[in-house]
Amino acid sequence: MRLSIVIPTLGRSGSLPNVVEALATQEPELSDVEVLVVVDAAGPRELAVSGGGGGGGWTLRVLWASCPGASGARNTGWHAARAPLVLFLDDDIVPTSRLVAEHVAWHEANPDREVGVLGLVRWSPQVKVTPFMRWLETGIQFDYDRIEGTEVGWQLFYSCNVSVKRVMLELVGGFDEERFPYGYEDLELARRLSERGFRVLYNPAALGHHLKVETLDDWRRNLRRIARSERRFVGMYPGEVAYFHDRFRAAADQPHARGRSARLSRWIGPRVPLLGPFVWRSYDLVCSQRLAPEFLSEWEAAVELA
């Protein structure tokens, strides 16, 4: 095997069949590749996923993690991997036709063990993208639009579409499934990898489509988990910035936003000259103030617990 693709799943993703189907139509056709779908310990004990050929093509295996959380599932996957190169994909990131080829090509061009490759993620053409989902791209869920150049910091290690040499995972022991089961787990791993000289190269041609609809209510729940994880992260690494805490604290300290101009975000994009930046600054404040209470409350609870 030259490449192992690890896909963690809770076992109830409606997007997973699309992901596997897209892997079956890669250009060029997959060769000497294995796909490891790893079901979370909290997921079902049976999962039907079809795909993968034999011989010199590609194979698909379904594994079950023994420890709950995305970290446990990814660790189970890369430990079982037979290839020296591991590509992590999420079960709702549908690869475009050359995603795998782009990851492999960049590693062949950069064979040093310290080099990892970050692919791009955009919303799937199959979903209706709301203003809130656009807002998530401004450093909340992803921050691709601010990337300049090829080499990026470890802080942009997004495990939904990233590839690393297996030897680097062995060097640091993989994801911390005990302290970071889900939330900040990829950044904490990247932080430890950076101490071993890890470098992340950004290849936007390794494009995956995010086949999921996100809502503000979903993110209220997500941010409670992120608050606990970020508090633990900065406690372990005191020199690092509490990115989400600082962002939501700053928003909460501002006067309450009425959001009148933010309503224009449905029709005016952030790149529209003059008006766009004004509208989206307003929309950013509205979203941040709506989410800040849950995050800051959970953060304070984590501080007291610590």
Helices and strands as residue ranges (DSSP letters): E 3-9, H 16-23, E 33-39, E 58-64, H 70-80, E 85-89, E 93-95, H 99-109, E 115-123, H 131-135, G 144-146, E 151-152, G 154-156, E 161-165, H 166-172, H 185-194, E 199-210, H 216-236, H 243-252, G 261-266, H 275-305
